[in-house]
Each structure stands twice: as structure tokens, then as C-alpha cells.
Amino acid sequence: MTQGKAEYVKGTLDLLILKIVALGPNHGYAIAQRLQQISKDFFQIHQGSLYPALHRLEDRGWLEAEWKDTETGRDAKFYTLTRKGRKHLEAELVNWERLTEAVALVLRTAE
């Protein structure tokens, strides 16, 4: 991942993870794969960033986790969005829209 991508992800990783988990419960590796797939390979989240973020989101009460068997027969923690997490995601989506609109206004300013 390039330096620019890493900085971008650092500020938005929690939001992206919450959005992916809102699509349905999943384990860490599948969350990273889904994010990479939906973003057409723009986001490639490494374990060293993903798992600390998942634990942080769980500690904040935005995700809950349960050990289950994966499709390969291995045990993995499956993450689900909590009610508190859904409220946080909705608020963050509003903030993200406002931020992107403001950035677009600045970028469209004539030189």
C-alpha cells in the first residue's frame, strides 16, 4: 500500500469496517476481502491494521464478536454491528458527506 493510501485509510478505517459489517456479520479476513473487492482493490487492509481496529470497535461497543466455524471449517471471530454501532455509523456517514462536500467545494475553486 502506498503512503498516501495508508494515510487515507488511517483516518477512515473504522467507518469502512463498520459499513462492511453493516452488510452482514463476517470474520476479519472476509471483512478485509470484501472491502478490497468493493473498492476495486483500492483498499488493501493488512492484519496489523485490521485486527487492532476490530478490537477497538468491539471495545467501544460498536461491534460484538462471536466465535463460529468458517466455510473452511476453522474457528474465527465473526463481527456483528450493535445498535450503538449502527447509530455511530449513521452519524459518521452524515459527517463524511459534509466533509466530502466541503472538500469538493474547495477543490472546485478556480485558481
N, CA, C and O of each residue as an XYZ file, in Angstrom:
444
protein
N       0.849     -1.176      0.000
C       0.000      0.000      0.000
C       0.895      1.241      0.000
O       1.884      1.297      0.731
N       0.551      2.216     -0.808
C       1.353      3.429     -0.880
C       1.149      4.277      0.363
O       0.179      4.094      1.100
N       2.062      5.198      0.590
C       1.968      6.072      1.756
C       0.667      6.862      1.749
O       0.026      7.001      2.791
N       0.272      7.375      0.603
C      -0.970      8.142      0.511
C      -2.184      7.310      0.886
O      -3.073      7.780      1.596
N      -2.217      6.076      0.408
C      -3.329      5.191      0.757
C      -3.338      4.893      2.253
O      -4.401      4.869      2.872
N      -2.172      4.668      2.833
C      -2.096      4.346      4.255
C      -2.636      5.495      5.098
O      -3.358      5.266      6.070
N      -2.298      6.707      4.739
C      -2.795      7.859      5.486
C      -4.298      8.006      5.312
O      -5.002      8.347      6.263
N      -4.783      7.757      4.139
C      -6.206      7.853      3.867
C      -6.970      6.828      4.702
O      -7.975      7.152      5.335
N      -6.486      5.602      4.695
C      -7.152      4.534      5.428
C      -7.106      4.790      6.925
O      -8.079      4.516      7.626
N      -6.014      5.301      7.417
C      -5.873      5.525      8.853
C      -7.009      6.388      9.393
O      -7.507      6.133     10.489
N      -7.417      7.383      8.657
C      -8.471      8.270      9.128
C      -9.874      7.751      8.895
O     -10.826      8.292      9.457
N     -10.033      6.717      8.081
C     -11.372      6.261      7.707
C     -11.605      4.763      7.943
O     -12.688      4.256      7.650
N     -10.631      4.074      8.454
C     -10.728      2.625      8.593
C     -11.922      2.203      9.445
O     -12.636      1.272      9.073
N     -12.155      2.861     10.571
C     -13.279      2.485     11.436
C     -14.603      2.596     10.688
O     -15.444      1.700     10.765
N     -14.783      3.693      9.969
C     -16.006      3.905      9.198
C     -16.186      2.810      8.150
O     -17.282      2.272      7.989
N     -15.126      2.486      7.449
C     -15.197      1.468      6.402
C     -15.522      0.090      6.979
O     -16.328     -0.648      6.412
N     -14.911     -0.249      8.080
C     -15.180     -1.544      8.722
C     -16.629     -1.601      9.189
O     -17.312     -2.600      8.961
N     -17.106     -0.548      9.837
C     -18.492     -0.538     10.298
C     -19.460     -0.702      9.130
O     -20.457     -1.414      9.247
N     -19.178     -0.056      8.021
C     -20.048     -0.159      6.852
C     -20.045     -1.579      6.293
O     -21.102     -2.102      5.941
N     -18.893     -2.199      6.206
C     -18.807     -3.568      5.702
C     -19.559     -4.527      6.629
O     -20.299     -5.391      6.157
N     -19.375     -4.380      7.933
C     -20.062     -5.262      8.887
C     -21.575     -5.006      8.870
O     -22.359     -5.918      9.130
N     -21.983     -3.777      8.569
C     -23.416     -3.469      8.468
C     -24.070     -4.277      7.345
O     -25.277     -4.517      7.376
N     -23.282     -4.695      6.358
C     -23.797     -5.502      5.249
C     -24.096     -6.933      5.680
O     -24.828     -7.653      5.001
N     -23.526     -7.342      6.815
C     -23.765     -8.679      7.350
C     -22.589     -9.131      8.186
O     -21.458     -8.714      7.937
N     -22.835     -9.989      9.186
C     -21.762    -10.481     10.062
C     -20.664    -11.168      9.250
O     -20.938    -11.869      8.275
N     -19.433    -10.954      9.666
C     -18.314    -11.580      8.971
C     -17.097    -11.632      9.860
O     -17.021    -10.934     10.871
N     -16.137    -12.469      9.479
C     -14.870    -12.561     10.212
C     -13.856    -11.600      9.584
O     -14.060    -11.102      8.477
N     -12.776    -11.351     10.299
C     -11.799    -10.346      9.903
C     -11.287    -10.473      8.488
O     -11.305     -9.502      7.732
N     -10.831    -11.654      8.118
C     -10.278    -11.839      6.776
C     -11.332    -11.526      5.708
O     -11.026    -10.894      4.697
N     -12.569    -11.970      5.936
C     -13.637    -11.724      4.968
C     -13.993    -10.243      4.895
O     -14.364     -9.743      3.832
N     -13.882     -9.543      6.015
C     -14.128     -8.093      6.032
C     -13.096     -7.402      5.143
O     -13.443     -6.553      4.321
N     -11.833     -7.769      5.313
C     -10.761     -7.176      4.506
C     -10.964     -7.498      3.021
O     -10.777     -6.633      2.165
N     -11.346     -8.742      2.719
C     -11.570     -9.147      1.335
C     -12.740     -8.381      0.715
O     -12.664     -7.939     -0.431
N     -13.815     -8.231      1.478
C     -14.998     -7.530      0.968
C     -14.677     -6.066      0.699
O     -15.098     -5.505     -0.313
N     -13.933     -5.457      1.606
C     -13.535     -4.061      1.442
C     -12.662     -3.898      0.195
O     -12.834     -2.951     -0.572
N     -11.740     -4.815      0.005
C     -10.876     -4.769     -1.177
C     -11.699     -4.963     -2.446
O     -11.486     -4.272     -3.442
N     -12.632     -5.896     -2.408
C     -13.464     -6.184     -3.583
C     -14.352     -4.991     -3.930
O     -14.395     -4.570     -5.086
N     -15.056     -4.444     -2.946
C     -15.976     -3.332     -3.208
C     -15.223     -2.101     -3.702
O     -15.712     -1.375     -4.568
N     -14.029     -1.866     -3.150
C     -13.246     -0.685     -3.537
C     -12.425     -0.913     -4.806
O     -11.616     -0.066     -5.183
N     -12.630     -2.048     -5.458
C     -11.881     -2.404     -6.669
C     -10.380     -2.340     -6.429
O      -9.629     -1.760     -7.213
N      -9.961     -2.954     -5.321
C      -8.560     -3.105     -4.907
C      -7.903     -1.829     -4.380
O      -6.697     -1.827     -4.131
N      -8.660     -0.746     -4.202
C      -8.048      0.470     -3.656
C      -7.633      0.243     -2.208
O      -6.527      0.605     -1.805
N      -8.535     -0.361     -1.423
C      -8.223     -0.638     -0.018
C      -7.738     -2.067      0.125
O      -8.453     -3.019     -0.188
N      -6.513     -2.199      0.603
C      -5.933     -3.496      0.906
C      -5.446     -3.410      2.340
O      -4.327     -2.974      2.610
N      -6.308     -3.836      3.252
C      -6.049     -3.683      4.680
C      -5.239     -4.867      5.191
O      -5.631     -6.020      5.014
N      -4.126     -4.579      5.817
C      -3.260     -5.614      6.367
C      -3.702     -5.972      7.781
O      -4.320     -5.164      8.475
N      -3.378     -7.189      8.197
C      -3.765     -7.677      9.520
C      -3.333     -6.736     10.640
O      -4.049     -6.568     11.627
N      -2.168     -6.128     10.485
C      -1.638     -5.233     11.515
C      -2.477     -3.983     11.715
O      -2.366     -3.330     12.753
N      -3.308     -3.637     10.750
C      -4.237     -2.513     10.882
C      -5.646     -3.001     11.185
O      -6.362     -2.398     11.984
N      -6.039     -4.097     10.542
C      -7.413     -4.583     10.642
C      -7.770     -5.063     12.044
O      -8.760     -4.611     12.619
N      -6.982     -5.966     12.593
C      -7.371     -6.580     13.864
C      -7.337     -5.605     15.044
O      -8.222     -5.671     15.897
N      -6.355     -4.704     15.130
C      -6.449     -3.692     16.193
C      -7.703     -2.815     16.046
O      -8.310     -2.427     17.043
N      -8.084     -2.509     14.802
C      -9.288     -1.699     14.574
C     -10.532     -2.478     15.000
O     -11.419     -1.917     15.643
N     -10.609     -3.752     14.652
C     -11.756     -4.565     15.054
C     -11.872     -4.637     16.572
O     -12.970     -4.521     17.115
N     -10.753     -4.826     17.259
C     -10.772     -4.881     18.727
C     -11.180     -3.534     19.318
O     -11.920     -3.482     20.300
N     -10.703     -2.456     18.725
C     -11.063     -1.106     19.190
C     -12.573     -0.875     19.035
O     -13.220     -0.347     19.940
N     -13.119     -1.268     17.900
C     -14.550     -1.099     17.650
C     -15.381     -1.971     18.596
O     -16.464     -1.580     19.030
N     -14.861     -3.139     18.901
C     -15.530     -4.026     19.860
C     -15.476     -3.423     21.265
O     -16.472     -3.443     21.988
N     -14.326     -2.893     21.648
C     -14.175     -2.257     22.967
C     -15.108     -1.067     23.136
O     -15.579     -0.799     24.241
N     -15.379     -0.352     22.050
C     -16.272      0.815     22.098
C     -17.742      0.423     22.075
O     -18.619      1.276     22.210
N     -18.010     -0.864     21.906
C     -19.387     -1.336     21.892
C     -20.075     -1.179     20.550
O     -21.297     -1.300     20.471
N     -19.324     -0.913     19.494
C     -19.894     -0.731     18.159
C     -19.995     -2.046     17.405
O     -20.809     -2.183     16.492
N     -19.174     -3.006     17.783
C     -19.219     -4.353     17.219
C     -19.282     -5.347     18.356
O     -18.778     -5.092     19.450
N     -19.906     -6.484     18.088
C     -19.804     -7.602     19.012
C     -19.291     -8.786     18.220
O     -19.499     -8.879     17.010
N     -18.620     -9.689     18.914
C     -17.986    -10.809     18.218
C     -18.402    -12.132     18.842
O     -18.660    -12.227     20.042
N     -18.459    -13.139     17.996
C     -18.804    -14.484     18.428
C     -17.954    -15.470     17.624
O     -17.820    -15.344     16.407
N     -17.385    -16.452     18.325
C     -16.594    -17.473     17.642
C     -17.522    -18.444     16.916
O     -18.470    -18.962     17.506
N     -17.245    -18.687     15.633
C     -18.021    -19.620     14.817
C     -17.076    -20.315     13.844
O     -15.934    -19.898     13.652
N     -17.579    -21.380     13.239
C     -16.833    -22.060     12.180
C     -16.946    -21.263     10.890
O     -18.011    -20.734     10.571
N     -15.851    -21.178     10.154
C     -15.863    -20.541      8.828
C     -16.231    -21.588      7.788
O     -16.405    -22.765      8.102
N     -16.344    -21.139      6.550
C     -16.646    -22.060      5.454
C     -15.532    -23.083      5.250
O     -15.759    -24.131      4.645
N     -14.331    -22.791      5.750
C     -13.214    -23.734      5.629
C     -13.116    -24.662      6.838
O     -12.222    -25.506      6.903
N     -14.035    -24.507      7.798
C     -14.034    -25.368      8.967
C     -13.182    -24.878     10.119
O     -13.077    -25.555     11.141
N     -12.577    -23.721      9.974
C     -11.747    -23.158     11.049
C     -12.591    -22.230     11.897
O     -13.558    -21.644     11.411
N     -12.228    -22.094     13.170
C     -12.901    -21.143     14.050
C     -12.406    -19.732     13.767
O     -11.214    -19.518     13.545
N     -13.320    -18.779     13.774
C     -12.964    -17.376     13.585
C     -13.979    -16.526     14.338
O     -15.116    -16.939     14.566
N     -13.542    -15.338     14.713
C     -14.437    -14.387     15.359
C     -15.272    -13.714     14.283
O     -14.729    -13.097     13.367
N     -16.584    -13.828     14.388
C     -17.495    -13.153     13.470
C     -18.009    -11.892     14.144
O     -18.500    -11.934     15.272
N     -17.893    -10.776     13.445
C     -18.276     -9.478     13.985
C     -19.649     -9.068     13.473
O     -19.981     -9.260     12.303
N     -20.437     -8.500     14.377
C     -21.773     -8.008     14.071
C     -21.882     -6.580     14.580
O     -21.348     -6.245     15.638
N     -22.571     -5.751     13.829
C     -22.803     -4.365     14.231
C     -23.837     -4.328     15.354
O     -24.888     -4.961     15.249
N     -23.550     -3.598     16.416
C     -24.501     -3.440     17.511
C     -25.427     -2.259     17.214
O     -25.210     -1.514     16.258
N     -26.447     -2.101     18.034
C     -27.345     -0.952     17.876
C     -26.541      0.350     18.048
O     -26.715      1.307     17.292
N     -25.669      0.361     19.046
C     -24.805      1.524     19.275
C     -23.897      1.765     18.066
O     -23.659      2.911     17.683
N     -23.396      0.689     17.471
C     -22.546      0.790     16.289
C     -23.302      1.339     15.088
O     -22.761      2.125     14.309
N     -24.555      0.921     14.944
C     -25.368      1.408     13.824
C     -25.616      2.911     13.969
O     -25.550      3.650     12.987
N     -25.902      3.360     15.192
C     -26.102      4.799     15.428
C     -24.835      5.577     15.116
O     -24.882      6.638     14.494
N     -23.700      5.041     15.554
C     -22.415      5.699     15.289
C     -22.146      5.745     13.781
O     -21.723      6.775     13.256
N     -22.391      4.639     13.093
C     -22.184      4.590     11.644
C     -23.051      5.629     10.940
O     -22.570      6.343     10.060
N     -24.311      5.718     11.317
C     -25.205      6.699     10.691
C     -24.690      8.123     10.900
O     -24.703      8.931      9.971
N     -24.237      8.431     12.116
C     -23.698      9.768     12.396
C     -22.420     10.019     11.604
O     -22.220     11.116     11.082
N     -21.558      9.016     11.511
C     -20.312      9.171     10.773
C     -20.556      9.334      9.278
O     -19.821     10.055      8.603
N     -21.579      8.672      8.758
C     -21.906      8.827      7.340
C     -22.351     10.255      7.047
O     -21.997     10.810      6.007
N     -23.118     10.851      7.944
C     -23.529     12.253      7.794
C     -22.295     13.152      7.831
O     -22.154     14.049      7.000
N     -21.404     12.915      8.791
C     -20.168     13.705      8.886
C     -19.315     13.542      7.632
O     -18.747     14.515      7.135
N     -19.224     12.311      7.117
C     -18.427     12.043      5.916
C     -18.988     12.806      4.722
O     -18.231     13.388      3.944
N     -20.317     12.807      4.572
C     -20.948     13.547      3.475
C     -20.631     15.045      3.571
O     -20.315     15.687      2.570
N     -20.718     15.583      4.772
C     -20.414     17.007      4.959
C     -18.952     17.300      4.632
O     -18.641     18.300      3.985
N     -18.064     16.427      5.080
C     -16.636     16.598      4.811
C     -16.346     16.548      3.319
O     -15.635     17.405      2.794
N     -16.895     15.547      2.630
C     -16.602     15.417      1.201
C     -17.198     16.574      0.403
O     -16.606     17.011     -0.584
N     -18.353     17.070      0.814
C     -18.935     18.239      0.142
C     -18.043     19.464      0.322
O     -17.824     20.221     -0.623
N     -17.529     19.657      1.539
C     -16.664     20.809      1.812
C     -15.355     20.711      1.034
O     -14.880     21.703      0.481
N     -14.776     19.518      0.995
C     -13.537     19.320      0.229
C     -13.795     19.582     -1.256
O     -12.987     20.228     -1.924
N     -14.909     19.086     -1.765
C     -15.241     19.305     -3.184
C     -15.403     20.789     -3.487
O     -14.978     21.248     -4.547
N     -16.003     21.539     -2.588
C     -16.151     22.981     -2.787
C     -14.788     23.662     -2.916
O     -14.579     24.504     -3.790
N     -13.887     23.289     -2.046
C     -12.540     23.881     -2.086
C     -11.828     23.480     -3.366
O     -11.202     24.319     -4.014
N     -11.915     22.218     -3.736
C     -11.209     21.729     -4.917
C     -11.763     22.332     -6.213
O     -11.029     22.470     -7.191
N     -13.029     22.684     -6.225
C     -13.625     23.268     -7.421
C     -13.368     24.777     -7.537
O     -13.744     25.397     -8.531
N     -12.739     25.353     -6.538
C     -12.459     26.791     -6.566
C     -11.490     27.091     -7.709
O     -10.457     26.437     -7.850
N     -11.829     28.062     -8.497
C     -10.971     28.451     -9.634
C      -9.684     29.061     -9.127
O      -9.662     29.753     -8.109
N      -8.620     28.795     -9.849
C      -7.302     29.344     -9.460
C      -7.125     30.730    -10.026
O      -6.088     31.357     -9.810
